[in-house]
Amino acid sequence: MVVMAIISILVLIAVPAFTSHVRQAREAVLKEDLFTMRSAIDSFTADKQKAPQSLDDLVQEGYLREIPEDPMTKSTSSWVTDTSDALSSLDQTDSGINNVHSGSSEVGSDQRPYSEW
């Protein structure tokens, strides 16, 4: 009986800590994926003098190997893109994607929704 009580106490301590660490790891992956995709969008726009029309354009042109999986939604198709009508240069003729966010409606550890990161 004492052994069972000790094991249950250890489990009660370990499970919340494990859950917290998993969440922190997923948030770190999200930050890195957003940084990588935003850098690819900026590079594409600077090189081609036009913004990409979709995330698939970044893959087709070799700026990304593949669209990463959103660690919060576990899907590659849930990314939310921002488009802008403002053109970044006089040579640019079409508007396109200028930012990307997670498609998750969950709130992060910093109390901001992942969709605002």
Biopython code that builds the backbone (N, CA, C, O; Angstrom):
import numpy as np
from Bio.PDB.StructureBuilder import StructureBuilder

atoms = [
    (1, "MET", "N", (0.821, -1.189, 0.000)),
    (1, "MET", "CA", (0.000, 0.000, 0.000)),
    (1, "MET", "C", (0.871, 1.262, 0.000)),
    (1, "MET", "O", (0.561, 2.233, -0.690)),
    (2, "VAL", "N", (1.955, 1.245, 0.771)),
    (2, "VAL", "CA", (2.854, 2.387, 0.848)),
    (2, "VAL", "C", (3.540, 2.605, -0.506)),
    (2, "VAL", "O", (3.706, 3.740, -0.953)),
    (3, "VAL", "N", (3.930, 1.516, -1.143)),
    (3, "VAL", "CA", (4.576, 1.617, -2.454)),
    (3, "VAL", "C", (3.631, 2.252, -3.465)),
    (3, "VAL", "O", (4.047, 3.105, -4.249)),
    (4, "MET", "N", (2.371, 1.847, -3.456)),
    (4, "MET", "CA", (1.379, 2.425, -4.368)),
    (4, "MET", "C", (1.189, 3.917, -4.098)),
    (4, "MET", "O", (1.040, 4.697, -5.040)),
    (5, "ALA", "N", (1.191, 4.317, -2.859)),
    (5, "ALA", "CA", (1.047, 5.729, -2.499)),
    (5, "ALA", "C", (2.240, 6.532, -2.996)),
    (5, "ALA", "O", (2.072, 7.639, -3.507)),
    (6, "ILE", "N", (3.431, 5.990, -2.851)),
    (6, "ILE", "CA", (4.642, 6.682, -3.319)),
    (6, "ILE", "C", (4.624, 6.807, -4.841)),
    (6, "ILE", "O", (4.952, 7.863, -5.382)),
    (7, "ILE", "N", (4.249, 5.748, -5.523)),
    (7, "ILE", "CA", (4.185, 5.783, -6.989)),
    (7, "ILE", "C", (3.151, 6.797, -7.459)),
    (7, "ILE", "O", (3.408, 7.548, -8.400)),
    (8, "SER", "N", (2.000, 6.830, -6.827)),
    (8, "SER", "CA", (0.967, 7.791, -7.244)),
    (8, "SER", "C", (1.414, 9.236, -6.991)),
    (8, "SER", "O", (1.103, 10.125, -7.784)),
    (9, "ILE", "N", (2.132, 9.472, -5.906)),
    (9, "ILE", "CA", (2.651, 10.821, -5.643)),
    (9, "ILE", "C", (3.664, 11.211, -6.716)),
    (9, "ILE", "O", (3.643, 12.340, -7.207)),
    (10, "LEU", "N", (4.537, 10.300, -7.077)),
    (10, "LEU", "CA", (5.521, 10.579, -8.123)),
    (10, "LEU", "C", (4.849, 10.851, -9.458)),
    (10, "LEU", "O", (5.275, 11.736, -10.200)),
    (11, "VAL", "N", (3.810, 10.103, -9.767)),
    (11, "VAL", "CA", (3.080, 10.324, -11.021)),
    (11, "VAL", "C", (2.404, 11.695, -11.001)),
    (11, "VAL", "O", (2.419, 12.411, -12.002)),
    (12, "LEU", "N", (1.818, 12.058, -9.873)),
    (12, "LEU", "CA", (1.165, 13.367, -9.769)),
    (12, "LEU", "C", (2.148, 14.515, -9.956)),
    (12, "LEU", "O", (1.763, 15.587, -10.422)),
    (13, "ILE", "N", (3.392, 14.307, -9.604)),
    (13, "ILE", "CA", (4.420, 15.325, -9.788)),
    (13, "ILE", "C", (4.961, 15.305, -11.215)),
    (13, "ILE", "O", (5.198, 16.361, -11.802)),
    (14, "ALA", "N", (5.153, 14.126, -11.771)),
    (14, "ALA", "CA", (5.811, 13.987, -13.069)),
    (14, "ALA", "C", (4.928, 14.367, -14.252)),
    (14, "ALA", "O", (5.419, 14.970, -15.207)),
    (15, "VAL", "N", (3.654, 14.036, -14.217)),
    (15, "VAL", "CA", (2.783, 14.276, -15.373)),
    (15, "VAL", "C", (2.666, 15.761, -15.713)),
    (15, "VAL", "O", (2.837, 16.108, -16.882)),
    (16, "PRO", "N", (2.387, 16.655, -14.766)),
    (16, "PRO", "CA", (2.331, 18.081, -15.128)),
    (16, "PRO", "C", (3.664, 18.624, -15.657)),
    (16, "PRO", "O", (3.683, 19.448, -16.571)),
    (17, "ALA", "N", (4.761, 18.166, -15.088)),
    (17, "ALA", "CA", (6.073, 18.618, -15.563)),
    (17, "ALA", "C", (6.313, 18.134, -16.984)),
    (17, "ALA", "O", (6.819, 18.888, -17.816)),
    (18, "PHE", "N", (5.960, 16.897, -17.271)),
    (18, "PHE", "CA", (6.115, 16.352, -18.616)),
    (18, "PHE", "C", (5.261, 17.117, -19.614)),
    (18, "PHE", "O", (5.731, 17.462, -20.698)),
    (19, "THR", "N", (4.018, 17.384, -19.258)),
    (19, "THR", "CA", (3.113, 18.127, -20.136)),
    (19, "THR", "C", (3.654, 19.521, -20.420)),
    (19, "THR", "O", (3.581, 19.996, -21.553)),
    (20, "SER", "N", (4.186, 20.165, -19.418)),
    (20, "SER", "CA", (4.757, 21.498, -19.582)),
    (20, "SER", "C", (5.949, 21.480, -20.538)),
    (20, "SER", "O", (6.086, 22.366, -21.382)),
    (21, "HIS", "N", (6.801, 20.480, -20.406)),
    (21, "HIS", "CA", (7.981, 20.389, -21.269)),
    (21, "HIS", "C", (7.598, 20.084, -22.709)),
    (21, "HIS", "O", (8.231, 20.589, -23.636)),
    (22, "VAL", "N", (6.583, 19.275, -22.908)),
    (22, "VAL", "CA", (6.115, 18.984, -24.266)),
    (22, "VAL", "C", (5.569, 20.260, -24.910)),
    (22, "VAL", "O", (5.834, 20.526, -26.082)),
    (23, "ARG", "N", (4.823, 21.033, -24.161)),
    (23, "ARG", "CA", (4.275, 22.293, -24.683)),
    (23, "ARG", "C", (5.397, 23.268, -25.048)),
    (23, "ARG", "O", (5.346, 23.910, -26.097)),
    (24, "GLN", "N", (6.405, 23.378, -24.188)),
    (24, "GLN", "CA", (7.533, 24.261, -24.467)),
    (24, "GLN", "C", (8.273, 23.827, -25.724)),
    (24, "GLN", "O", (8.714, 24.668, -26.507)),
    (25, "ALA", "N", (8.411, 22.526, -25.921)),
    (25, "ALA", "CA", (9.091, 22.015, -27.114)),
    (25, "ALA", "C", (8.286, 22.335, -28.366)),
    (25, "ALA", "O", (8.857, 22.742, -29.378)),
    (26, "ARG", "N", (6.966, 22.157, -28.315)),
    (26, "ARG", "CA", (6.124, 22.473, -29.475)),
    (26, "ARG", "C", (6.171, 23.965, -29.791)),
    (26, "ARG", "O", (6.176, 24.351, -30.960)),
    (27, "GLU", "N", (6.205, 24.807, -28.756)),
    (27, "GLU", "CA", (6.294, 26.251, -28.980)),
    (27, "GLU", "C", (7.638, 26.630, -29.600)),
    (27, "GLU", "O", (7.696, 27.517, -30.452)),
    (28, "ALA", "N", (8.706, 25.972, -29.185)),
    (28, "ALA", "CA", (10.020, 26.243, -29.772)),
    (28, "ALA", "C", (10.044, 25.853, -31.247)),
    (28, "ALA", "O", (10.615, 26.569, -32.070)),
    (29, "VAL", "N", (9.430, 24.726, -31.583)),
    (29, "VAL", "CA", (9.350, 24.303, -32.982)),
    (29, "VAL", "C", (8.515, 25.298, -33.784)),
    (29, "VAL", "O", (8.878, 25.640, -34.910)),
    (30, "LEU", "N", (7.409, 25.764, -33.222)),
    (30, "LEU", "CA", (6.569, 26.751, -33.910)),
    (30, "LEU", "C", (7.351, 28.030, -34.190)),
    (30, "LEU", "O", (7.287, 28.560, -35.299)),
    (31, "LYS", "N", (8.079, 28.525, -33.210)),
    (31, "LYS", "CA", (8.869, 29.751, -33.406)),
    (31, "LYS", "C", (9.897, 29.562, -34.512)),
    (31, "LYS", "O", (10.075, 30.445, -35.352)),
    (32, "GLU", "N", (10.566, 28.430, -34.519)),
    (32, "GLU", "CA", (11.582, 28.165, -35.545)),
    (32, "GLU", "C", (10.949, 28.035, -36.931)),
    (32, "GLU", "O", (11.481, 28.567, -37.906)),
    (33, "ASP", "N", (9.829, 27.340, -37.024)),
    (33, "ASP", "CA", (9.139, 27.194, -38.313)),
    (33, "ASP", "C", (8.663, 28.544, -38.847)),
    (33, "ASP", "O", (8.791, 28.827, -40.038)),
    (34, "LEU", "N", (8.116, 29.373, -37.961)),
    (34, "LEU", "CA", (7.660, 30.698, -38.393)),
    (34, "LEU", "C", (8.838, 31.540, -38.866)),
    (34, "LEU", "O", (8.740, 32.230, -39.882)),
    (35, "PHE", "N", (9.947, 31.490, -38.141)),
    (35, "PHE", "CA", (11.133, 32.245, -38.546)),
    (35, "PHE", "C", (11.619, 31.787, -39.919)),
    (35, "PHE", "O", (11.931, 32.610, -40.780)),
    (36, "THR", "N", (11.682, 30.479, -40.120)),
    (36, "THR", "CA", (12.154, 29.924, -41.391)),
    (36, "THR", "C", (11.239, 30.313, -42.542)),
    (36, "THR", "O", (11.713, 30.734, -43.597)),
    (37, "MET", "N", (9.931, 30.175, -42.347)),
    (37, "MET", "CA", (8.997, 30.514, -43.431)),
    (37, "MET", "C", (8.987, 32.011, -43.723)),
    (37, "MET", "O", (8.898, 32.411, -44.884)),
    (38, "ARG", "N", (9.074, 32.833, -42.699)),
    (38, "ARG", "CA", (9.111, 34.281, -42.919)),
    (38, "ARG", "C", (10.389, 34.692, -43.636)),
    (38, "ARG", "O", (10.364, 35.584, -44.483)),
    (39, "SER", "N", (11.495, 34.055, -43.309)),
    (39, "SER", "CA", (12.748, 34.333, -44.019)),
    (39, "SER", "C", (12.644, 33.916, -45.478)),
    (39, "SER", "O", (13.128, 34.621, -46.363)),
    (40, "ALA", "N", (12.014, 32.774, -45.733)),
    (40, "ALA", "CA", (11.831, 32.309, -47.111)),
    (40, "ALA", "C", (10.925, 33.254, -47.890)),
    (40, "ALA", "O", (11.174, 33.522, -49.065)),
    (41, "ILE", "N", (9.884, 33.756, -47.250)),
    (41, "ILE", "CA", (8.989, 34.719, -47.913)),
    (41, "ILE", "C", (9.758, 35.982, -48.267)),
    (41, "ILE", "O", (9.623, 36.499, -49.376)),
    (42, "ASP", "N", (10.561, 36.484, -47.339)),
    (42, "ASP", "CA", (11.352, 37.692, -47.588)),
    (42, "ASP", "C", (12.374, 37.470, -48.707)),
    (42, "ASP", "O", (12.559, 38.338, -49.560)),
    (43, "SER", "N", (13.032, 36.315, -48.704)),
    (43, "SER", "CA", (14.022, 36.009, -49.743)),
    (43, "SER", "C", (13.364, 35.886, -51.106)),
    (43, "SER", "O", (13.879, 36.407, -52.095)),
    (44, "PHE", "N", (12.233, 35.202, -51.164)),
    (44, "PHE", "CA", (11.498, 35.044, -52.415)),
    (44, "PHE", "C", (11.109, 36.417, -52.961)),
    (44, "PHE", "O", (11.290, 36.699, -54.146)),
    (45, "THR", "N", (10.569, 37.268, -52.079)),
    (45, "THR", "CA", (10.122, 38.601, -52.498)),
    (45, "THR", "C", (11.294, 39.443, -52.999)),
    (45, "THR", "O", (11.161, 40.154, -53.995)),
    (46, "ALA", "N", (12.420, 39.371, -52.331)),
    (46, "ALA", "CA", (13.593, 40.150, -52.750)),
    (46, "ALA", "C", (14.161, 39.628, -54.073)),
    (46, "ALA", "O", (14.543, 40.420, -54.935)),
    (47, "ASP", "N", (14.219, 38.315, -54.239)),
    (47, "ASP", "CA", (14.798, 37.728, -55.446)),
    (47, "ASP", "C", (13.907, 37.876, -56.665)),
    (47, "ASP", "O", (14.386, 38.202, -57.752)),
    (48, "LYS", "N", (12.626, 37.641, -56.493)),
    (48, "LYS", "CA", (11.694, 37.609, -57.629)),
    (48, "LYS", "C", (11.005, 38.949, -57.881)),
    (48, "LYS", "O", (10.307, 39.116, -58.881)),
    (49, "GLN", "N", (11.204, 39.894, -56.976)),
    (49, "GLN", "CA", (10.551, 41.202, -57.062)),
    (49, "GLN", "C", (9.030, 41.085, -57.046)),
    (49, "GLN", "O", (8.321, 41.943, -57.571)),
    (50, "LYS", "N", (8.546, 40.012, -56.438)),
    (50, "LYS", "CA", (7.119, 39.839, -56.196)),
    (50, "LYS", "C", (6.964, 38.859, -55.043)),
    (50, "LYS", "O", (7.800, 37.979, -54.837)),
    (51, "ALA", "N", (5.902, 39.024, -54.313)),
    (51, "ALA", "CA", (5.657, 38.151, -53.163)),
    (51, "ALA", "C", (5.070, 36.828, -53.639)),
    (51, "ALA", "O", (4.395, 36.788, -54.667)),
    (52, "PRO", "N", (5.318, 35.747, -52.908)),
    (52, "PRO", "CA", (4.725, 34.468, -53.293)),
    (52, "PRO", "C", (3.207, 34.514, -53.147)),
    (52, "PRO", "O", (2.682, 35.189, -52.261)),
    (53, "GLN", "N", (2.520, 33.807, -54.004)),
    (53, "GLN", "CA", (1.063, 33.779, -53.956)),
    (53, "GLN", "C", (0.542, 32.721, -52.986)),
    (53, "GLN", "O", (-0.596, 32.797, -52.522)),
    (54, "SER", "N", (1.386, 31.734, -52.685)),
    (54, "SER", "CA", (1.025, 30.681, -51.732)),
    (54, "SER", "C", (2.303, 30.114, -51.134)),
    (54, "SER", "O", (3.401, 30.386, -51.620)),
    (55, "LEU", "N", (2.153, 29.332, -50.084)),
    (55, "LEU", "CA", (3.316, 28.688, -49.485)),
    (55, "LEU", "C", (3.897, 27.636, -50.428)),
    (55, "LEU", "O", (5.089, 27.333, -50.363)),
    (56, "ASP", "N", (3.065, 27.084, -51.298)),
    (56, "ASP", "CA", (3.552, 26.111, -52.280)),
    (56, "ASP", "C", (4.557, 26.739, -53.241)),
    (56, "ASP", "O", (5.451, 26.049, -53.732)),
    (57, "ASP", "N", (4.426, 28.031, -53.515)),
    (57, "ASP", "CA", (5.395, 28.717, -54.377)),
    (57, "ASP", "C", (6.805, 28.651, -53.779)),
    (57, "ASP", "O", (7.790, 28.534, -54.507)),
    (58, "LEU", "N", (6.889, 28.728, -52.455)),
    (58, "LEU", "CA", (8.188, 28.664, -51.788)),
    (58, "LEU", "C", (8.830, 27.285, -51.964)),
    (58, "LEU", "O", (10.049, 27.175, -52.095)),
    (59, "VAL", "N", (8.014, 26.250, -51.967)),
    (59, "VAL", "CA", (8.528, 24.891, -52.155)),
    (59, "VAL", "C", (8.928, 24.687, -53.613)),
    (59, "VAL", "O", (10.001, 24.151, -53.889)),
    (60, "GLN", "N", (8.084, 25.105, -54.542)),
    (60, "GLN", "CA", (8.349, 24.907, -55.970)),
    (60, "GLN", "C", (9.596, 25.644, -56.424)),
    (60, "GLN", "O", (10.308, 25.165, -57.307)),
    (61, "GLU", "N", (9.873, 26.801, -55.837)),
    (61, "GLU", "CA", (11.045, 27.592, -56.230)),
    (61, "GLU", "C", (12.290, 27.243, -55.426)),
    (61, "GLU", "O", (13.353, 27.819, -55.659)),
    (62, "GLY", "N", (12.178, 26.305, -54.478)),
    (62, "GLY", "CA", (13.339, 25.838, -53.739)),
    (62, "GLY", "C", (13.694, 26.645, -52.500)),
    (62, "GLY", "O", (14.776, 26.459, -51.944)),
    (63, "TYR", "N", (12.835, 27.518, -52.060)),
    (63, "TYR", "CA", (13.105, 28.291, -50.849)),
    (63, "TYR", "C", (12.822, 27.471, -49.585)),
    (63, "TYR", "O", (13.388, 27.743, -48.526)),
    (64, "LEU", "N", (11.952, 26.477, -49.702)),
    (64, "LEU", "CA", (11.676, 25.520, -48.635)),
    (64, "LEU", "C", (11.677, 24.122, -49.245)),
    (64, "LEU", "O", (11.255, 23.949, -50.388)),
    (65, "ARG", "N", (12.140, 23.131, -48.504)),
    (65, "ARG", "CA", (12.061, 21.752, -49.007)),
    (65, "ARG", "C", (10.625, 21.265, -49.014)),
    (65, "ARG", "O", (10.176, 20.610, -49.955)),
    (66, "GLU", "N", (9.918, 21.596, -47.956)),
    (66, "GLU", "CA", (8.508, 21.245, -47.828)),
    (66, "GLU", "C", (7.871, 22.196, -46.840)),
    (66, "GLU", "O", (8.557, 22.831, -46.039)),
    (67, "ILE", "N", (6.563, 22.290, -46.903)),
    (67, "ILE", "CA", (5.853, 23.118, -45.932)),
    (67, "ILE", "C", (5.870, 22.370, -44.606)),
    (67, "ILE", "O", (5.423, 21.225, -44.540)),
    (68, "PRO", "N", (6.377, 22.994, -43.557)),
    (68, "PRO", "CA", (6.461, 22.281, -42.274)),
    (68, "PRO", "C", (5.087, 22.036, -41.670)),
    (68, "PRO", "O", (4.122, 22.740, -41.965)),
    (69, "GLU", "N", (5.025, 21.033, -40.830)),
    (69, "GLU", "CA", (3.788, 20.741, -40.104)),
    (69, "GLU", "C", (3.649, 21.731, -38.961)),
    (69, "GLU", "O", (4.589, 21.941, -38.195)),
    (70, "ASP", "N", (2.483, 22.335, -38.847)),
    (70, "ASP", "CA", (2.206, 23.230, -37.716)),
    (70, "ASP", "C", (2.189, 22.367, -36.455)),
    (70, "ASP", "O", (1.332, 21.492, -36.336)),
    (71, "PRO", "N", (3.105, 22.584, -35.514)),
    (71, "PRO", "CA", (3.166, 21.708, -34.344)),
    (71, "PRO", "C", (1.952, 21.815, -33.425)),
    (71, "PRO", "O", (1.725, 20.937, -32.592)),
    (72, "MET", "N", (1.184, 22.867, -33.570)),
    (72, "MET", "CA", (0.009, 23.031, -32.714)),
    (72, "MET", "C", (-1.227, 22.345, -33.293)),
    (72, "MET", "O", (-2.065, 21.846, -32.542)),
    (73, "THR", "N", (-1.347, 22.316, -34.607)),
    (73, "THR", "CA", (-2.507, 21.691, -35.238)),
    (73, "THR", "C", (-2.169, 20.344, -35.861)),
    (73, "THR", "O", (-3.068, 19.605, -36.263)),
    (74, "LYS", "N", (-0.879, 20.019, -35.944)),
    (74, "LYS", "CA", (-0.387, 18.771, -36.548)),
    (74, "LYS", "C", (-0.818, 18.635, -38.012)),
    (74, "LYS", "O", (-1.132, 17.539, -38.476)),
    (75, "SER", "N", (-0.829, 19.760, -38.731)),
    (75, "SER", "CA", (-1.237, 19.769, -40.135)),
    (75, "SER", "C", (-0.363, 20.734, -40.927)),
    (75, "SER", "O", (0.066, 21.762, -40.405)),
    (76, "THR", "N", (-0.102, 20.401, -42.185)),
    (76, "THR", "CA", (0.648, 21.317, -43.040)),
    (76, "THR", "C", (-0.280, 22.300, -43.750)),
    (76, "THR", "O", (0.182, 23.274, -44.344)),
    (77, "SER", "N", (-1.570, 22.049, -43.691)),
    (77, "SER", "CA", (-2.503, 22.910, -44.416)),
    (77, "SER", "C", (-3.205, 23.932, -43.524)),
    (77, "SER", "O", (-4.084, 24.655, -43.993)),
    (78, "SER", "N", (-2.830, 24.002, -42.252)),
    (78, "SER", "CA", (-3.532, 24.918, -41.345)),
    (78, "SER", "C", (-2.861, 26.278, -41.206)),
    (78, "SER", "O", (-3.383, 27.149, -40.510)),
    (79, "TRP", "N", (-1.706, 26.482, -41.859)),
    (79, "TRP", "CA", (-1.025, 27.773, -41.754)),
    (79, "TRP", "C", (-1.924, 28.868, -42.302)),
    (79, "TRP", "O", (-2.582, 28.688, -43.327)),
    (80, "VAL", "N", (-1.951, 30.000, -41.618)),
    (80, "VAL", "CA", (-2.739, 31.160, -42.037)),
    (80, "VAL", "C", (-1.770, 32.204, -42.572)),
    (80, "VAL", "O", (-0.833, 32.604, -41.882)),
    (81, "THR", "N", (-2.000, 32.639, -43.797)),
    (81, "THR", "CA", (-1.110, 33.620, -44.415)),
    (81, "THR", "C", (-1.764, 34.998, -44.443)),
    (81, "THR", "O", (-2.980, 35.124, -44.582)),
    (82, "ASP", "N", (-0.935, 36.018, -44.308)),
    (82, "ASP", "CA", (-1.384, 37.403, -44.442)),
    (82, "ASP", "C", (-0.953, 37.886, -45.813)),
    (82, "ASP", "O", (0.180, 37.656, -46.237)),
    (83, "THR", "N", (-1.842, 38.540, -46.484)),
    (83, "THR", "CA", (-1.487, 39.146, -47.759)),
    (83, "THR", "C", (-1.606, 40.654, -47.620)),
    (83, "THR", "O", (-2.377, 41.177, -46.815)),
    (84, "SER", "N", (-0.822, 41.320, -48.428)),
    (84, "SER", "CA", (-0.818, 42.768, -48.379)),
    (84, "SER", "C", (-0.991, 43.316, -49.787)),
    (84, "SER", "O", (-0.407, 42.812, -50.746)),
    (85, "ASP", "N", (-1.799, 44.348, -49.888)),
    (85, "ASP", "CA", (-1.951, 45.017, -51.182)),
    (85, "ASP", "C", (-0.820, 45.998, -51.428)),
    (85, "ASP", "O", (-0.600, 46.430, -52.559)),
    (86, "ALA", "N", (-0.101, 46.349, -50.368)),
    (86, "ALA", "CA", (1.024, 47.271, -50.506)),
    (86, "ALA", "C", (2.185, 46.550, -51.182)),
    (86, "ALA", "O", (2.542, 45.439, -50.788)),
    (87, "LEU", "N", (2.762, 47.163, -52.172)),
    (87, "LEU", "CA", (3.876, 46.572, -52.896)),
    (87, "LEU", "C", (5.178, 47.053, -52.273)),
    (87, "LEU", "O", (5.308, 48.223, -51.912)),
    (88, "SER", "N", (6.141, 46.145, -52.149)),
    (88, "SER", "CA", (7.376, 46.500, -51.452)),
    (88, "SER", "C", (8.369, 47.232, -52.336)),
    (88, "SER", "O", (9.325, 47.817, -51.829)),
    (89, "SER", "N", (8.166, 47.213, -53.643)),
    (89, "SER", "CA", (9.064, 47.959, -54.523)),
    (89, "SER", "C", (8.285, 48.430, -55.746)),
    (89, "SER", "O", (7.176, 47.963, -56.006)),
    (90, "LEU", "N", (8.871, 49.349, -56.485)),
    (90, "LEU", "CA", (8.209, 49.860, -57.677)),
    (90, "LEU", "C", (8.135, 48.810, -58.776)),
    (90, "LEU", "O", (7.233, 48.851, -59.613)),
    (91, "ASP", "N", (9.088, 47.858, -58.781)),
    (91, "ASP", "CA", (9.103, 46.809, -59.794)),
    (91, "ASP", "C", (8.061, 45.735, -59.534)),
    (91, "ASP", "O", (7.689, 44.993, -60.443)),
    (92, "GLN", "N", (7.598, 45.650, -58.319)),
    (92, "GLN", "CA", (6.655, 44.598, -57.958)),
    (92, "GLN", "C", (5.284, 44.923, -58.521)),
    (92, "GLN", "O", (4.784, 46.034, -58.347)),
    (93, "THR", "N", (4.672, 43.951, -59.199)),
    (93, "THR", "CA", (3.384, 44.186, -59.845)),
    (93, "THR", "C", (2.229, 43.487, -59.145)),
    (93, "THR", "O", (1.087, 43.933, -59.261)),
    (94, "ASP", "N", (2.491, 42.408, -58.426)),
    (94, "ASP", "CA", (1.432, 41.654, -57.763)),
    (94, "ASP", "C", (1.623, 41.659, -56.260)),
    (94, "ASP", "O", (2.746, 41.594, -55.760)),
    (95, "SER", "N", (0.502, 41.739, -55.541)),
    (95, "SER", "CA", (0.586, 41.575, -54.096)),
    (95, "SER", "C", (0.640, 40.079, -53.796)),
    (95, "SER", "O", (0.372, 39.260, -54.674)),
    (96, "GLY", "N", (0.978, 39.728, -52.584)),
    (96, "GLY", "CA", (1.056, 38.323, -52.220)),
    (96, "GLY", "C", (1.256, 38.157, -50.731)),
    (96, "GLY", "O", (0.986, 39.066, -49.946)),
    (97, "ILE", "N", (1.730, 36.992, -50.354)),
    (97, "ILE", "CA", (1.924, 36.664, -48.944)),
    (97, "ILE", "C", (3.074, 37.496, -48.376)),
    (97, "ILE", "O", (4.142, 37.601, -48.979)),
    (98, "ASN", "N", (2.834, 38.081, -47.209)),
    (98, "ASN", "CA", (3.918, 38.797, -46.541)),
    (98, "ASN", "C", (4.152, 38.312, -45.109)),
    (98, "ASN", "O", (5.078, 38.775, -44.442)),
    (99, "ASN", "N", (3.314, 37.378, -44.633)),
    (99, "ASN", "CA", (3.491, 36.855, -43.287)),
    (99, "ASN", "C", (2.731, 35.546, -43.150)),
    (99, "ASN", "O", (1.848, 35.248, -43.954)),
    (100, "VAL", "N", (3.075, 34.765, -42.134)),
    (100, "VAL", "CA", (2.425, 33.485, -41.895)),
    (100, "VAL", "C", (2.264, 33.291, -40.389)),
    (100, "VAL", "O", (3.111, 33.717, -39.604)),
    (101, "HIS", "N", (1.168, 32.642, -39.998)),
    (101, "HIS", "CA", (0.859, 32.395, -38.590)),
    (101, "HIS", "C", (0.333, 30.970, -38.432)),
    (101, "HIS", "O", (-0.059, 30.327, -39.406)),
    (102, "SER", "N", (0.334, 30.497, -37.202)),
    (102, "SER", "CA", (-0.247, 29.192, -36.905)),
    (102, "SER", "C", (-1.763, 29.269, -37.055)),
    (102, "SER", "O", (-2.365, 30.317, -36.823)),
    (103, "GLY", "N", (-2.364, 28.174, -37.436)),
    (103, "GLY", "CA", (-3.814, 28.109, -37.561)),
    (103, "GLY", "C", (-4.497, 27.704, -36.262)),
    (103, "GLY", "O", (-5.713, 27.518, -36.237)),
    (104, "SER", "N", (-3.739, 27.567, -35.196)),
    (104, "SER", "CA", (-4.285, 27.123, -33.919)),
    (104, "SER", "C", (-4.999, 28.270, -33.208)),
    (104, "SER", "O", (-4.572, 29.423, -33.274)),
    (105, "SER", "N", (-6.080, 27.936, -32.535)),
    (105, "SER", "CA", (-6.797, 28.939, -31.744)),
    (105, "SER", "C", (-6.403, 28.873, -30.267)),
    (105, "SER", "O", (-6.965, 29.597, -29.446)),
    (106, "GLU", "N", (-5.444, 28.014, -29.925)),
    (106, "GLU", "CA", (-4.987, 27.880, -28.547)),
    (106, "GLU", "C", (-4.152, 29.088, -28.131)),
    (106, "GLU", "O", (-3.662, 29.845, -28.968)),
    (107, "VAL", "N", (-4.004, 29.245, -26.825)),
    (107, "VAL", "CA", (-3.223, 30.346, -26.259)),
    (107, "VAL", "C", (-1.879, 29.798, -25.798)),
    (107, "VAL", "O", (-1.815, 28.737, -25.177)),
    (108, "GLY", "N", (-0.809, 30.522, -26.103)),
    (108, "GLY", "CA", (0.534, 30.094, -25.751)),
    (108, "GLY", "C", (0.896, 30.379, -24.312)),
    (108, "GLY", "O", (0.104, 30.950, -23.562)),
    (109, "SER", "N", (2.082, 29.983, -23.935)),
    (109, "SER", "CA", (2.540, 30.181, -22.562)),
    (109, "SER", "C", (2.742, 31.656, -22.229)),
    (109, "SER", "O", (2.810, 32.023, -21.056)),
    (110, "ASP", "N", (2.838, 32.505, -23.258)),
    (110, "ASP", "CA", (2.961, 33.942, -23.026)),
    (110, "ASP", "C", (1.598, 34.645, -23.030)),
    (110, "ASP", "O", (1.524, 35.874, -23.065)),
    (111, "GLN", "N", (0.525, 33.855, -22.993)),
    (111, "GLN", "CA", (-0.855, 34.344, -22.943)),
    (111, "GLN", "C", (-1.321, 35.016, -24.232)),
    (111, "GLN", "O", (-2.344, 35.700, -24.237)),
    (112, "ARG", "N", (-0.575, 34.828, -25.327)),
    (112, "ARG", "CA", (-1.011, 35.319, -26.634)),
    (112, "ARG", "C", (-1.429, 34.117, -27.481)),
    (112, "ARG", "O", (-0.800, 33.062, -27.399)),
    (113, "PRO", "N", (-2.475, 34.257, -28.288)),
    (113, "PRO", "CA", (-2.869, 33.151, -29.166)),
    (113, "PRO", "C", (-1.746, 32.819, -30.139)),
    (113, "PRO", "O", (-1.025, 33.708, -30.591)),
    (114, "TYR", "N", (-1.601, 31.529, -30.461)),
    (114, "TYR", "CA", (-0.564, 31.119, -31.413)),
    (114, "TYR", "C", (-0.790, 31.778, -32.767)),
    (114, "TYR", "O", (0.161, 31.966, -33.527)),
    (115, "SER", "N", (-2.009, 32.125, -33.075)),
    (115, "SER", "CA", (-2.302, 32.759, -34.360)),
    (115, "SER", "C", (-1.758, 34.184, -34.443)),
    (115, "SER", "O", (-1.779, 34.784, -35.518)),
    (116, "GLU", "N", (-1.272, 34.736, -33.333)),
    (116, "GLU", "CA", (-0.688, 36.081, -33.332)),
    (116, "GLU", "C", (0.832, 36.048, -33.269)),
    (116, "GLU", "O", (1.466, 37.101, -33.322)),
    (117, "TRP", "N", (1.429, 34.874, -33.158)),
    (117, "TRP", "CA", (2.889, 34.776, -33.065)),
    (117, "TRP", "C", (3.520, 35.142, -34.359)),
    (117, "TRP", "O", (4.745, 35.120, -34.477)),
]
sb = StructureBuilder()
sb.init_structure("model")
sb.init_model(0)
sb.init_chain("A")
sb.init_seg("    ")
for serial, (resi, resn, name, xyz) in enumerate(atoms, 1):
    if name == "N":
        sb.init_residue(resn, " ", resi, " ")
    sb.init_atom(name, np.array(xyz, "f"), 0.0, 1.0, " ", f" {name:<3s}", serial, name[0])
structure = sb.get_structure()
